[in-house]
Amino acid sequence: CNPYDGSVYVFRDGTGSMLKYIEWDGQSFQQGKRRAQSGTYPWPKGESGRVVEISEKEFAYLLSQSIVPFKPHK
């Protein structure tokens, strides 16, 4: 995979309650984090360690799930 191709790369933690995503905007990498307020994020089936592609609509759905922006502890 080429991280400079404009794709958004999304990672979920082991418990399924945190998403991290990164994308190249043409000048720098932009990173985001989201935490599920309750429950876990739905995740496509796939083999561990393998890349699974999802559509923009599926990514928007992941971000719309009952979530709050991640705020680091002070």
DSSP file (Angstrom, degrees, kcal/mol; ACC not computed):
  #  RESIDUE AA STRUCTURE BP1 BP2  ACC     N-H-->O    O-->H-N    N-H-->O    O-->H-N    TCO  KAPPA ALPHA  PHI   PSI    X-CA   Y-CA   Z-CA
    1    1 A C              0   0    0      0, 0.0     3,-0.0     0, 0.0     0, 0.0   0.000 360.0 360.0 360.0 144.0    0.0    0.0    0.0
    2    2 A N    >   -     0   0    0      1,-0.1     3,-1.6     3,-0.0     5,-0.4  -0.907 360.0-160.3-104.9 110.1    1.1    3.5   -0.8
    3    3 A P  T 3  S+     0   0    0      0, 0.0    21,-0.4     0, 0.0     3,-0.4   0.623  89.7  59.8 -66.7 -10.9    0.4    5.9    2.1
    4    4 A Y  T 3  S+     0   0    0      1,-0.2    19,-0.0     2,-0.1    -2,-0.0   0.260  77.5  92.1 -98.2  11.5    0.7    8.9   -0.3
    5    5 A D  S <  S-     0   0    0     -3,-1.6    -1,-0.2     2,-0.0     3,-0.1   0.404 104.7-102.7 -89.8   3.8   -2.1    7.8   -2.7
    6    6 A G  S    S+     0   0    0     -3,-0.4     2,-0.1     1,-0.3    -2,-0.1   0.426  76.6 136.8  92.0  -1.9   -4.9    9.7   -0.9
    7    7 A S        -     0   0    0     -5,-0.4    17,-0.6     1,-0.0     2,-0.5  -0.414  53.5-127.3 -74.8 155.1   -6.4    6.7    0.9
    8    8 A V  E     -A   23   0A   0     15,-0.1     2,-0.6    -2,-0.1    15,-0.2  -0.914  18.7-150.5-101.8 129.0   -7.4    6.9    4.5
    9    9 A Y  E     -A   22   0A   0     13,-3.0    13,-2.1    -2,-0.5     2,-0.4  -0.897  13.9-166.6-104.4 122.9   -5.9    4.2    6.7
   10   10 A V  E     -A   21   0A   0     -2,-0.6     2,-0.4    11,-0.2    11,-0.2  -0.899   6.0-173.3-115.9 136.4   -8.1    3.2    9.6
   11   11 A F  E     -A   20   0A   0      9,-3.3     9,-2.7    -2,-0.4     2,-0.4  -0.971   7.6-156.6-127.8 142.5   -7.0    1.1   12.6
   12   12 A R  E     -A   19   0A   0     -2,-0.4     7,-0.2     7,-0.2    -2,-0.0  -0.940  20.9-120.5-118.0 142.0   -9.2   -0.3   15.4
   13   13 A D    >   -     0   0    0      5,-2.1     3,-0.9    -2,-0.4     5,-0.1  -0.204  35.9 -96.2 -73.7 172.5   -7.9   -1.3   18.9
   14   14 A G  T 3  S+     0   0    0      1,-0.3    -1,-0.1     2,-0.1    -2,-0.0   0.775 123.9  48.3 -61.9 -29.9   -8.2   -4.8   20.3
   15   15 A T  T 3  S-     0   0    0      3,-0.0    -1,-0.3    25,-0.0    -2,-0.0   0.642 106.0-126.0 -86.4 -14.6  -11.3   -4.0   22.2
   16   16 A G  S <  S+     0   0    0     -3,-0.9    25,-3.2     2,-0.2    -2,-0.1   0.550  83.2 105.9  83.9   8.0  -13.0   -2.3   19.3
   17   17 A S  S    S+     0   0    0     23,-0.2    19,-3.2     1,-0.1     2,-0.4   0.497  70.1  56.7 -99.2  -3.9  -13.8    0.9   21.2
   18   18 A M  E     - B   0  35A   0     17,-0.2    -5,-2.1    -5,-0.1     2,-0.4  -0.992  58.5-167.0-132.8 134.8  -11.1    3.1   19.6
   19   19 A L  E     -AB  12  34A   0     15,-3.0    15,-2.5    -2,-0.4     2,-0.4  -0.945   2.9-172.7-114.5 140.4  -10.5    4.1   15.9
   20   20 A K  E     -AB  11  33A   0     -9,-2.7    -9,-3.3    -2,-0.4     2,-0.3  -0.995   9.5-178.5-126.7 138.6   -7.3    5.8   14.7
   21   21 A Y  E     -AB  10  32A   0     11,-2.5    11,-2.7    -2,-0.4     2,-0.3  -0.983   8.1-172.3-140.2 152.1   -7.1    7.0   11.1
   22   22 A I  E     +AB   9  31A   0    -13,-2.1   -13,-3.0    -2,-0.3     2,-0.3  -0.995   6.0 173.8-143.1 143.3   -4.4    8.7    9.0
   23   23 A E  E     -AB   8  30A   0      7,-2.0     7,-3.2    -2,-0.3     2,-0.5  -0.994  31.8-120.3-150.1 152.7   -4.3   10.2    5.6
   24   24 A W  E     - B   0  29A   0    -17,-0.6     5,-0.2   -21,-0.4    -2,-0.0  -0.828  19.0-169.4 -91.8 123.6   -1.9   12.2    3.4
   25   25 A D        -     0   0    0      3,-2.5     4,-0.1    -2,-0.5    -1,-0.1   0.301  57.7 -90.7 -97.8   9.2   -3.4   15.6    2.4
   26   26 A G  S    S+     0   0    0      2,-0.2     3,-0.1     1,-0.0    -2,-0.1   0.075 121.8  39.2 105.5 -23.1   -0.8   16.3   -0.2
   27   27 A Q  S    S-     0   0    0      1,-0.5     2,-0.3     0, 0.0    -3,-0.0   0.606 123.3  -5.1-126.1 -31.0    1.6   18.2    2.2
   28   28 A S  S    S-     0   0    0     -5,-0.1    -3,-2.5     2,-0.0    -1,-0.5  -0.967  75.2 -87.8-157.7 168.2    1.5   16.3    5.5
   29   29 A F  E     -B   24   0A   0     -2,-0.3     2,-0.5    -5,-0.2    -5,-0.2  -0.698  33.6-153.2 -85.3 136.8   -0.2   13.4    7.3
   30   30 A Q  E     -B   23   0A   0     -7,-3.2    -7,-2.0    -2,-0.4     2,-0.4  -0.936  12.2-163.9-108.5 132.1   -3.4   14.1    9.1
   31   31 A Q  E     -B   22   0A   0     -2,-0.5     2,-0.3    -9,-0.2    -9,-0.2  -0.916   8.4-179.8-119.9 143.8   -4.3   11.9   12.1
   32   32 A G  E     -B   21   0A   0    -11,-2.7   -11,-2.5    -2,-0.4     2,-0.4  -0.969   9.2-161.7-138.3 156.3   -7.6   11.4   13.9
   33   33 A K  E     -B   20   0A   0     -2,-0.3    37,-1.3   -13,-0.2     2,-0.4  -0.994   6.1-175.9-136.4 142.6   -8.9    9.4   16.8
   34   34 A R  E     -BC  19  69A   0    -15,-2.5   -15,-3.0    -2,-0.4     2,-0.4  -0.995   8.5-157.6-137.6 143.7  -12.4    8.5   17.8
   35   35 A R  E     -BC  18  68A   0     33,-1.9    33,-2.1    -2,-0.4   -17,-0.2  -0.976  24.5-117.5-123.0 134.8  -13.6    6.6   20.8
   36   36 A A  E     - C   0  67A   0    -19,-3.2    31,-0.2    -2,-0.4     3,-0.2  -0.506  13.2-147.9 -69.3 132.8  -16.9    4.8   21.1
   37   37 A Q  S    S-     0   0    0     29,-2.0     2,-0.3     1,-0.3    -1,-0.2   0.882  83.9  -5.9 -68.8 -37.7  -19.2    6.3   23.7
   38   38 A S  S    S+     0   0    0     28,-0.7    -1,-0.3    -3,-0.0     2,-0.1  -0.976 120.0   6.2-153.2 147.9  -20.6    2.8   24.4
   39   39 A G  S    S-     0   0    0     -2,-0.3     2,-0.3    -3,-0.2    -3,-0.1  -0.407  87.9 -68.1  79.7-157.2  -20.2   -0.5   22.6
   40   40 A T        -     0   0    0     -2,-0.1   -23,-0.2    -5,-0.1   -24,-0.1  -0.883  42.5 -97.4-133.3 163.3  -17.7   -1.2   19.8
   41   41 A Y        -     0   0    0    -25,-3.2     2,-0.1    -2,-0.3   -23,-0.1  -0.610  41.1-113.7 -78.9 138.6  -17.2   -0.2   16.3
   42   42 A P        -     0   0    0      0, 0.0    -1,-0.1     0, 0.0    23,-0.1  -0.479  38.3-165.6 -66.9 146.5  -18.5   -2.6   13.6
   43   43 A W        -     0   0    0     -2,-0.1     3,-0.1    -3,-0.0    -3,-0.0  -0.999  20.8-111.0-140.5 135.6  -15.5   -4.0   11.7
   44   44 A P        -     0   0    0      0, 0.0     2,-0.1     0, 0.0     8,-0.0  -0.309  40.8-103.5 -64.9 147.2  -15.4   -5.9    8.4
   45   45 A K        +     0   0    0     -2,-0.0     2,-0.3     0, 0.0     0, 0.0  -0.440  59.9 139.1 -68.0 142.5  -14.4   -9.5    8.5
   46   46 A G        -     0   0    0     -2,-0.1     2,-0.2    -3,-0.1     6,-0.1  -0.958  55.3 -80.6-175.8 162.3  -10.8  -10.2    7.5
   47   47 A E    >   -     0   0    0     -2,-0.3     3,-2.2     4,-0.1     0, 0.0  -0.532  59.6 -95.3 -74.5 138.0   -7.7  -12.1    8.2
   48   48 A S  T 3  S+     0   0    0      1,-0.3    -1,-0.1    -2,-0.2     3,-0.1  -0.278 110.0  15.3 -56.1 132.0   -5.6  -10.7   11.0
   49   49 A G  T 3  S+     0   0    0      1,-0.3     2,-0.3    -3,-0.1    -1,-0.3   0.426 102.2 116.2  84.4  -0.6   -2.8   -8.5    9.7
   50   50 A R    <   -     0   0    0     -3,-2.2     2,-0.4     1,-0.0    -1,-0.3  -0.711  69.5-110.6-101.5 153.4   -4.4   -8.2    6.2
   51   51 A V        -     0   0    0     -2,-0.3     2,-0.5    -3,-0.1    -4,-0.1  -0.652  29.1-167.9 -80.9 132.9   -5.7   -5.0    4.5
   52   52 A V        -     0   0    0     -2,-0.4     2,-0.3    -6,-0.1    -6,-0.1  -0.993  13.3-141.7-121.4 125.7   -9.4   -4.8    4.1
   53   53 A E        -     0   0    0     -2,-0.5     2,-0.3     0, 0.0    -2,-0.0  -0.692  19.6-177.5 -90.1 138.3  -10.8   -2.1    1.8
   54   54 A I        -     0   0    0     -2,-0.3     2,-0.1   -10,-0.0    -2,-0.0  -0.907  25.9-109.6-127.4 160.4  -14.0   -0.2    2.7
   55   55 A S     >  -     0   0    0     -2,-0.3     4,-2.2     1,-0.1     5,-0.2  -0.315  30.4-107.1 -83.0 168.9  -15.8    2.5    0.8
   56   56 A E  H  > S+     0   0    0      1,-0.2     4,-2.6     2,-0.2     5,-0.2   0.881 122.7  54.5 -61.0 -37.7  -16.1    6.2    1.7
   57   57 A K  H  > S+     0   0    0      2,-0.2     4,-2.0     1,-0.2    -1,-0.2   0.903 107.9  48.5 -63.6 -42.0  -19.7    5.5    2.7
   58   58 A E  H  > S+     0   0    0      2,-0.2     4,-2.2     1,-0.2    -1,-0.2   0.886 111.4  50.2 -65.6 -38.7  -18.6    2.7    5.1
   59   59 A F  H  X S+     0   0    0     -4,-2.2     4,-2.1     2,-0.2    -2,-0.2   0.922 109.7  50.3 -64.8 -44.0  -15.9    4.9    6.6
   60   60 A A  H  X S+     0   0    0     -4,-2.6     4,-1.3     1,-0.2    -2,-0.2   0.885 109.2  52.9 -60.5 -38.3  -18.5    7.7    7.1
   61   61 A Y  H  X S+     0   0    0     -4,-2.0     4,-0.8     2,-0.2     3,-0.3   0.917 106.5  52.2 -63.2 -43.7  -20.8    5.2    8.8
   62   62 A L  H >< S+     0   0    0     -4,-2.2     3,-0.8     1,-0.2    -2,-0.2   0.923 111.6  46.7 -57.6 -44.3  -18.0    4.1   11.2
   63   63 A L  H 3< S+     0   0    0     -4,-2.1    -1,-0.2     1,-0.2    -2,-0.2   0.736 107.8  57.4 -71.8 -21.9  -17.4    7.8   12.2
   64   64 A S  H 3< S+     0   0    0     -4,-1.3    -1,-0.2    -3,-0.3     3,-0.2   0.594  78.7 112.7 -85.7 -10.3  -21.2    8.4   12.7
   65   65 A Q  S << S-     0   0    0     -3,-0.8   -28,-0.1    -4,-0.8   -24,-0.0  -0.456  98.0 -70.4 -66.7 131.0  -21.6    5.6   15.2
   66   66 A S  S    S+     0   0    0     -2,-0.2   -29,-2.0   -30,-0.1   -28,-0.7   0.205  90.0 143.6 -15.3  76.6  -22.4    6.9   18.7
   67   67 A I  E     -C   36   0A   0    -31,-0.2   -31,-0.2    -3,-0.2    -1,-0.1  -0.836  43.8-150.2-131.9 163.6  -19.0    8.4   19.3
   68   68 A V  E     -C   35   0A   0    -33,-2.1   -33,-1.9    -2,-0.3     3,-0.1  -0.971  39.4 -95.1-128.8 147.6  -17.2   11.3   20.9
   69   69 A P  E     -C   34   0A   0      0, 0.0     2,-0.2     0, 0.0   -35,-0.2  -0.327  48.9-102.5 -59.9 145.8  -13.9   12.8   19.7
   70   70 A F        -     0   0    0    -37,-1.3   -37,-0.1     1,-0.0   -52,-0.0  -0.515  36.9-169.4 -70.9 131.7  -10.9   11.3   21.6
   71   71 A K        -     0   0    0     -2,-0.2     3,-0.1    -3,-0.1   -37,-0.0  -0.975  19.4-130.7-124.2 117.0   -9.5   13.6   24.3
   72   72 A P        -     0   0    0      0, 0.0     2,-0.2     0, 0.0     0, 0.0  -0.306  29.9-104.2 -64.2 148.1   -6.1   12.7   25.8
   73   73 A H              0   0    0      1,-0.1     0, 0.0     0, 0.0     0, 0.0  -0.471 360.0 360.0 -70.4 142.4   -5.9   12.7   29.6
   74   74 A K              0   0    0     -2,-0.2    -1,-0.1    -3,-0.1     0, 0.0   0.441 360.0 360.0 -90.7 360.0   -4.1   15.6   31.1
